[in-house]
């Protein structure tokens, strides 16, 4: 448990992160001003501690979650020659980002935040909105995760960056998740979460158009069932994905949001379906979330080969477009031959 000294003009206490958030919320309701210098000190103290935080999980790569993941994403095949209607045999490779079906967050409901999300890497400030900002995936060419393996995921908060905006501090938290099996390192999932203050006015919806012609694309219609099934499979209890009253009344969005990791997985599946040859694999994918996608709003996932390739392979631009043609997520995939 982390402990922080918290001061205000009216009180002083020693508390953990959850108690600190409650403390600040109480001050806000009473109209008490919060000393900005105390807030900065609190963030700096938390930053020093959270970047030393590490965690390790063990899991068994079983067949059933993999099959359910493919069915949730409306895939006809898990991998070539393995229909999604069948349990995949031992040794089946786990497709890129399907590791999300494993290593679920093992926390009690009472340890979640008010928005239903995990609080392990959450800054100890009140009324924060959590968003998926981006990240990077890196995969081993010769040591993929496979059904039947025992695997370990080591998690570390790599970096915390505080950026000032007209609305206050935006706190970016970078988390590395390295997964190994009995043969060694298999993949790394680096994700960036951003925490920002919830305001009364509705969040701004950016419409940024790429104006590029895709080489391949697919249309996705995100239903409430798709979002629910993805939340269930990944044990993701963040309320913005299934709780309409909370999402619209508290966070101010027009409807429930499509998961950032869901959009990411759909983009990687699109790339997987359009690899240049049968010995190609996705070596890496770096990406950034630009604006949210919403349940019930059709969107497109697109890809095109870049003019400049990598040293040993190909480079592809992948992106998701909302119903207005604005970019919701974009990134660059490096594809090489095994």
N, C-alpha and C positions, 0 to 999 in steps of 0.2 A: 504494500500500500504506500502511495506517495503522500507526503504531508507538506503543506504549504502554510506559511504565515500570511494571513490576510488582514489588512487594516482598512478602516474607513474613518470618516470623521466621527462616527458614532459608536463604533464597536471594533473589537479585535478578537480573532479566534484562530484556532489551529484545527485544520480540517482536511479531509480528502477531497478529490476532484468533484464528486457528486455533491458533497456538502457545500463546497464552494459555489457551485452553480445555484443551488437552492438559496444560499446566502445572498448572492447578487440579485436573484429574482425578487427576493423579499425587499431589498433596498429599492429596487426599481418600482415595485408596487407602492411603497411608502413615499416615493418621490425624493429619496435621498440621493444626492449627487455622489458619484463614484470617482475617487481620486485617480486621474489618468496615470500618474506616476506609479501608483500601486498596481494598476492593471498591467502596465508594461513590465514591472518587476515580476508579477505573477506569471506572465507569459514567458519571460526569460528563465525563471526558475524551473517552470514546467518543461521548457525546451531542453535544458541541460539534463533533466532526468529522463525524459521520454526518448531521447536519442541514444541513451544507454540501454534501453529496454530491448530484450530479446525473448523469444518464445519458440518452443519446439513442439511439433505435433507429429504423431504417427498415424498412419491409416493404411488400410488394405485396398488396393485397386480392384474392386469387385465388378462383376459384369452388369448387374441390374441397373445401377445408377447411370452407367454409360448408355445402355439401351434407352432408358427413360429420357436422358438428356437429348439424344438424337430424335426421339419421337416428339418431345416438346418443341424442338426446333423445326419440326415438320420434315425431317429428312427421310428419304426412302431407304438410304443405306447409311450405316454407321461408318464403314470403310468399304472400299471396293470389294464386292462379293459377299458382304455381310449385311443382309437386310435389317432394317431397324425393327422389324416385327419379330426378330429372333434374338435370343440371348447370345451375345458375342462369346466366342470360345476363349479359353485362356491363351494369352500371348497376343491378343488383339491390341494394336497400338491405340493410345488415347489421342484423338485429334487435338489440334491446337486450341487451347483454352477450355477444353472439356475437363481439365483438372478441377474446375470449379465445382464439379459434382462431388469432390472429395475434400477432405480437410475442412469440414464445416466449422463455424465459430461455436465453440462449446461453452456457452454462457447461459446462466439462468435468466428468465424474463426480468427478474428484479434488478439485474445488473445492466439492463439495456437503458438507453436514453429515452426521453419522452417521445422522440420520433421513431423509436424502435430500433435504432442503429446501435452498433457496438460503441463503447466509450473508451476502449483501451488506449487509443491514440487521439482522443478528442481533447481539445484545449479546455481548461477548466473555467470557461466563461459562460454566461447565461445566453439563452435564446439564439443558438447557433443553427444555421442551415448547413447541412453537409451535402457536398456534391462531388461527383467523380470527375476529376479534372483531366486525367490522362495517365500515361504510363508507357511501359515498354515490356515486351515479352521476348525472351531469348530461349531457343530450343537446341538441345544436343542433336547432332545428325545421327549418331550411332547408338544413343542410349535413351530412347523414348520411354515414357511410362507405358506399361502394358498391363492388361488384365491379369490378375493373379499375383502381382508383385506387392511386396510390403515397401512402403515409402515413408520418407520423413520430410517434413517441411519446416525449415528454420526461418523465422520471421524476425526482422530487425527494422526499427525506425531509423532510416539513414540520414534524413535531413528534415529540418523544419525551417520554412521561410515565411517571414511576415512581410506582407506588402500593404502599403497604405493606399486607400482609395477614398473617394468622396464620402462613401458610406461608413468608413472606419477601416479596421484591420481585416485583411483577408489572410488567413493562416493556411499555408500549404504544407501538407505532411506527406513525405515520401517514405514508402514502406517497401522493403525488399523481401521477397518470399522465394527462397531457394529450395528446390525439391530434389532429393536424392533417392536412389534405390540401391540395391545391393551391388550394382556395378559402378556406382558413383553419381556424379552430378548429372541431372536430367534436364532441368529447365529453371528459369528464373522469371518470376512475375513481379515486376516493379509497378506499383500503382501510386498515383498522387491523388490525395483527397484534399479538398479545399473547404474550409469552414468560414462562414461569413454570417454576420448578424442578420436575423430576420427582421424586416421592416414592414410597416403597415401597408405601404404601397406595393403593388404587384411587381414581381421580378421582371426585369426587362427581357424581351425576347429578341435576340439578334437575328437578322436575316443577312447573311453573308454568302454570296453566290460565287462559286468557283469558275463558272463559265468554261468548263472543260467537257469534252465529249468522251464518255466512257467507252472502253473496249468491250466491257461486259457489265451487266447490271441486272438487278432483280427487285421486284416490288414486294414490300412487306406490309401486311395489315396487322398491327398489334392489338389483339383482343384482350379483354380482361382475363380470359382463361390462360392465354400465353404468359402474361405477366405473373399470374398466380402460380402457375406450374413452375416457372423459372425461379420465383421466390422460394417455393417449397423445396425444389431440388438443391438449391444453393444455401438453404437455411438462412435466407436473407429476410429479416423482419423489418426493414426500413419501411415506414408507413407510407411514404410517398409513392410506393409502387402498387398499393392495394386499398388504402384507406382514403376514399374520395373526400369525405367531410374534412378530415385532417389536412389533406393536400390542398384543398381549395380554401378552407376557412383559416387555417393557421399559417401555411406557407405561401398562400396566395397564387397558386398555379391554377390554370383552367381545368386541369384534370390530372389523373395519375400519370407518373412519368415512366417511360420505358427505361429499364435498367441500363446504365452505361456498359456493364459487362455483357449484357445481352446484345446490344448493338455491336460491341467489339467482337463477340463470338460469331455473329452473323457475317460481319466483314471477313473474318478469317475463313469461314465456311465458303464464302464466295470466292476467295482466293484459292482455297483448296480445290474447288470445282473447276478452276481455270488455270491450273499449273501448266507450264509449258511442255512437260513430258512426265512419264511415269516414275522417273527416278528423282524428280524434284521434291524439295521439301521447303517449308517456310522456316528460315533460319531465325528471323527476328521481325518484330513489328513494333514500331514506335508510333504513338498516337496521341491526339489531344481532343478532348470533348469541347465543343464550341457552344452548342445550345441544346436544350432538352427536346426530346421527342415525347409525344403524348399518346396514351391509349386511345384507340379509335381513329387516329389520324394516320392515313397511309403514308409510307415513306419509301425511299429507294436506297438501295446499297449499290455502290458503283466501284469500278476498278479500271485502271488503264496502266499499261506498261510505260515506265518512264524512259525518256530519251537517254538519260545517263544511267547505266547499270552499275552493279557492284563489281568488284575486282574479279570475283569468281562466279558470278551469277547474274541475276536480273533484279531490277528494282521496280516496284509497282506502287502507284498511288491508289489508296483505297479511301472512300469517303461515304458518308450517309447524308442524304438530302431530305429535309422535311417537306411537307406538302406545298410549301411556298417556294421550293427550290433552294432554300438556304441550307448551308452546311451545318450538320449536327455533330458530326465526328469526322476527323480526317487523320490519315497517317500514312506511313511509308513501310512497305514490307520488302524484306530482302529474301529472295528465293535462290537457292543453290541446289546443285545435284549432290546426292548422297555419295 
